[in-house]
Amino acid sequence: MTLPLITRLRAPLTALATALALVPAMVPAMVPAMVAPAHAAAVAHPFGPPSTARIAADGSRVTLTWLPAEDDWVALGRSVGAFEDPAAGADTTLTGEQKLARSAAVRDYLLARVGVTQDGRPCAGELAPLERLLAQGARFGFECPEPVVAVDVRIGALTDLHEAYRTMLTAETPAEPAQALLTAAADTRRLRFDPAAAGGVPLAVPVIALVAALGALAAFLLRRRRRGPDPLPGSARGHADVRG
């Protein structure tokens, strides 16, 4: 009885031993497959929602705030060397946000890729301190040569890292268009602001005022001509008027 039982168990035991022997060879092949989805998700962020930007105009000044996602800030910082090499030992006394805020390379990158021009002339740009950049974004100010009506706005940040990055620009001061999507292929868009809302004076206003003044003057002269000259003091008509 014992020998037939061993014979019947030999085949399943042999199969189990073979399967166990294959496990070490299967693990290296399984690990990349398990890691790949996380890596793909990180790379795929450019295909997610676009960054946003807000723009406003007041007189000859344009203000613009650019608001990328947190991991986009990380990608930007890594591309310009704002973070230390982990192999060399990272500084744990500063947060990633603080390292970005203190990086001159980040500021240079932003000023080189976000700009405003008026009639082909660049508006002088400045970048506010980047404290709380995750909540407040990058805040720019541009001083243009003339009161702002039509300007060309460029936002090319991140598109040099991946062409799928894009920014949705929204005008907070009434403008045409009110929104524009800026991409790697078209990173510049012309906006026309309402001069009255932007603090400028429309050209039609002084023209209308001048026409109205000329019309009033013409009506006044026409009434004087029809009535004739006023009587001189001491004349007969003048005395009659006084006596009457």
C-alpha positions as CSV (number, residue, x, y, z in Angstrom):
1,M,0.0,0.0,0.0
2,T,2.8,2.4,0.8
3,L,4.6,2.2,-2.5
4,P,1.5,2.9,-4.6
5,L,0.7,5.9,-2.4
6,I,4.2,7.4,-2.9
7,T,3.9,6.8,-6.6
8,R,0.6,8.7,-6.7
9,L,2.0,11.7,-4.7
10,R,5.3,11.9,-6.7
11,A,3.8,13.7,-9.7
12,P,2.1,16.6,-7.7
13,L,5.2,17.1,-5.6
14,T,7.4,17.2,-8.7
15,A,5.1,19.9,-10.2
16,L,5.2,21.9,-7.0
17,A,9.0,21.8,-6.9
18,T,9.2,22.9,-10.5
19,A,6.8,25.9,-9.8
20,L,8.9,27.0,-6.8
21,A,12.0,26.8,-8.8
22,L,10.5,29.3,-11.3
23,V,9.7,31.9,-8.7
24,P,13.2,33.6,-8.5
25,A,13.2,33.9,-12.3
26,M,9.7,35.4,-12.4
27,V,10.3,38.1,-9.7
28,P,12.6,40.3,-11.9
29,A,10.1,40.3,-14.7
30,M,7.2,41.1,-12.3
31,V,8.8,44.1,-10.6
32,P,9.1,46.4,-13.7
33,A,5.5,45.6,-14.5
34,M,4.4,46.7,-11.0
35,V,6.5,49.9,-11.2
36,A,5.5,50.8,-14.7
37,P,2.0,52.2,-13.9
38,A,3.4,54.6,-11.3
39,H,6.1,55.8,-13.7
40,A,3.6,56.2,-16.5
41,A,1.3,58.3,-14.3
42,A,4.2,60.6,-13.4
43,V,5.2,61.1,-17.0
44,A,1.6,61.5,-18.2
45,H,0.8,64.6,-16.1
46,P,1.4,67.0,-19.1
47,F,-1.7,65.4,-20.6
48,G,-3.8,66.3,-17.5
49,P,-5.5,69.6,-16.8
50,P,-3.6,72.6,-18.0
51,S,-1.9,75.2,-15.8
52,T,-3.9,78.4,-15.3
53,A,-3.0,82.1,-15.6
54,R,-4.9,85.3,-14.7
55,I,-4.2,88.6,-16.4
56,A,-5.4,92.2,-15.8
57,A,-4.6,95.6,-17.1
58,D,-4.7,99.1,-15.4
59,G,-3.4,102.1,-17.3
60,S,0.0,101.1,-18.8
61,R,0.5,98.2,-16.3
62,V,-0.3,94.5,-16.9
63,T,-0.3,92.0,-14.0
64,L,-0.2,88.3,-14.6
65,T,-0.3,85.3,-12.2
66,W,0.8,81.8,-13.4
67,L,-0.5,78.8,-11.4
68,P,0.9,75.4,-12.3
69,A,0.3,72.2,-10.4
70,E,2.6,71.2,-7.5
71,D,4.3,68.4,-9.4
72,D,4.8,70.8,-12.3
73,W,6.7,73.1,-10.0
74,V,8.8,70.1,-9.0
75,A,9.5,69.2,-12.7
76,L,10.5,72.9,-13.3
77,G,12.8,73.0,-10.3
78,R,14.5,69.7,-11.3
79,S,15.1,70.9,-14.8
80,V,17.0,74.0,-13.6
81,G,18.8,72.4,-10.7
82,A,16.9,74.0,-7.9
83,F,17.1,70.8,-5.8
84,E,20.2,69.0,-4.6
85,D,21.4,65.7,-5.9
86,P,19.9,63.1,-3.5
87,A,23.1,61.0,-3.9
88,A,25.1,63.9,-2.5
89,G,22.8,64.3,0.5
90,A,19.7,66.5,0.4
91,D,19.3,69.6,2.7
92,T,16.4,68.8,5.0
93,T,16.3,72.2,6.6
94,L,14.3,73.7,3.7
95,T,11.1,72.5,2.1
96,G,10.9,72.0,-1.7
97,E,8.8,75.2,-1.9
98,Q,11.4,77.2,-0.1
99,K,14.2,75.8,-2.4
100,L,12.2,76.9,-5.4
101,A,11.5,80.3,-4.0
102,R,15.2,80.9,-3.3
103,S,16.5,79.6,-6.6
104,A,17.8,82.3,-9.0
105,A,17.6,79.8,-11.8
106,V,13.8,79.4,-11.3
107,R,13.3,83.2,-11.4
108,D,15.5,83.5,-14.6
109,Y,13.6,80.7,-16.2
110,L,10.2,82.3,-15.5
111,L,11.2,85.8,-16.6
112,A,12.6,84.3,-19.8
113,R,9.4,82.4,-20.7
114,V,6.6,84.7,-19.6
115,G,6.3,88.1,-21.2
116,V,4.1,90.9,-22.6
117,T,4.8,93.1,-25.7
118,Q,3.0,96.2,-27.0
119,D,3.3,97.1,-30.7
120,G,6.4,94.9,-30.9
121,R,8.0,96.5,-27.9
122,P,8.6,94.5,-24.7
123,C,6.9,95.7,-21.6
124,A,9.4,95.8,-18.7
125,G,8.8,92.7,-16.5
126,E,9.3,92.0,-12.9
127,L,8.6,88.9,-10.8
128,A,7.4,89.2,-7.2
129,P,9.0,87.1,-4.5
130,L,8.0,83.4,-4.9
131,E,7.0,82.9,-1.2
132,R,3.9,80.6,-1.1
133,L,4.2,79.9,-4.7
134,L,2.1,76.7,-4.4
135,A,-0.9,78.8,-3.3
136,Q,-0.2,82.1,-5.0
137,G,1.7,81.1,-8.1
138,A,4.3,83.2,-9.9
139,R,3.2,86.9,-9.9
140,F,4.4,89.1,-12.7
141,G,4.1,92.8,-13.3
142,F,4.7,94.5,-16.7
143,E,5.1,98.2,-17.4
144,C,4.2,99.0,-21.0
145,P,5.2,102.1,-23.0
146,E,1.6,103.2,-23.5
147,P,-1.8,102.7,-21.9
148,V,-2.8,99.1,-22.5
149,V,-5.3,98.4,-25.2
150,A,-3.8,95.6,-27.3
151,V,-0.9,93.5,-26.1
152,D,0.7,90.2,-27.0
153,V,1.0,87.7,-24.1
154,R,3.5,84.8,-24.1
155,I,3.6,81.9,-21.7
156,G,6.1,79.3,-22.7
157,A,6.9,77.8,-19.3
158,L,7.1,74.0,-19.1
159,T,6.6,73.5,-22.8
160,D,10.3,73.1,-23.2
161,L,10.1,70.1,-20.8
162,H,7.2,68.5,-22.7
163,E,5.2,69.8,-25.7
164,A,1.9,68.6,-24.1
165,Y,2.1,71.2,-21.4
166,R,-0.3,74.1,-21.9
167,T,-1.8,77.1,-20.0
168,M,-5.4,78.4,-19.9
169,L,-5.1,82.2,-19.8
170,T,-8.1,84.1,-18.3
171,A,-8.6,87.9,-18.5
172,E,-9.8,89.5,-15.2
173,T,-10.1,92.9,-16.9
174,P,-12.7,92.7,-19.8
175,A,-10.8,91.7,-22.9
176,E,-11.2,89.9,-26.2
177,P,-10.7,87.0,-26.0
178,A,-11.7,86.5,-22.4
179,Q,-9.9,83.1,-22.4
180,A,-7.1,81.6,-24.5
181,L,-5.2,78.3,-24.5
182,L,-1.5,78.7,-24.9
183,T,0.5,75.7,-26.1
184,A,4.0,74.7,-27.3
185,A,2.9,75.4,-30.9
186,A,1.1,78.7,-30.0
187,D,2.5,80.2,-26.8
188,T,1.6,83.8,-27.6
189,R,-1.9,85.4,-27.9
190,R,-3.0,89.0,-28.6
191,L,-5.5,90.4,-26.1
192,R,-7.5,93.5,-26.6
193,F,-8.6,95.1,-23.4
194,D,-11.6,97.5,-23.0
195,P,-9.8,100.9,-22.6
196,A,-12.4,102.2,-20.1
197,A,-12.1,99.1,-17.9
198,A,-8.3,99.1,-18.2
199,G,-8.0,102.7,-17.0
200,G,-7.3,104.1,-20.5
201,V,-9.3,106.7,-22.4
202,P,-10.9,105.5,-25.7
203,L,-10.0,107.6,-28.7
204,A,-13.7,108.2,-29.4
205,V,-14.2,110.1,-26.1
206,P,-12.1,113.2,-27.0
207,V,-13.4,113.2,-30.5
208,I,-17.0,113.2,-29.3
209,A,-16.3,115.9,-26.8
210,L,-14.7,118.1,-29.5
211,V,-17.6,117.6,-31.9
212,A,-20.1,118.5,-29.1
213,A,-18.1,121.7,-28.2
214,L,-18.0,122.8,-31.9
215,G,-21.7,122.2,-32.2
216,A,-22.5,124.3,-29.2
217,L,-20.3,127.1,-30.4
218,A,-22.0,127.0,-33.9
219,A,-25.5,127.1,-32.4
220,F,-24.5,130.1,-30.2
221,L,-23.1,132.1,-33.2
222,L,-26.2,131.3,-35.3
223,R,-28.5,132.7,-32.6
224,R,-26.5,135.9,-32.3
225,R,-26.6,136.4,-36.1
226,R,-30.4,136.0,-36.3
227,R,-31.0,138.3,-33.3
228,G,-28.6,141.0,-34.6
229,P,-26.1,143.0,-32.6
230,D,-27.0,144.1,-29.1
231,P,-27.9,147.9,-28.8
232,L,-25.2,150.3,-27.7
233,P,-25.7,152.1,-24.4
234,G,-27.1,155.6,-25.0
235,S,-28.7,154.7,-28.4
236,A,-32.4,155.4,-29.1
237,R,-33.2,151.7,-28.9
238,G,-31.2,151.4,-25.8
239,H,-33.1,154.3,-24.1
240,A,-36.4,152.9,-25.3
241,D,-35.6,149.6,-23.8
242,V,-34.5,151.2,-20.5
243,R,-37.6,153.5,-20.3
244,G,-39.9,150.6,-21.3
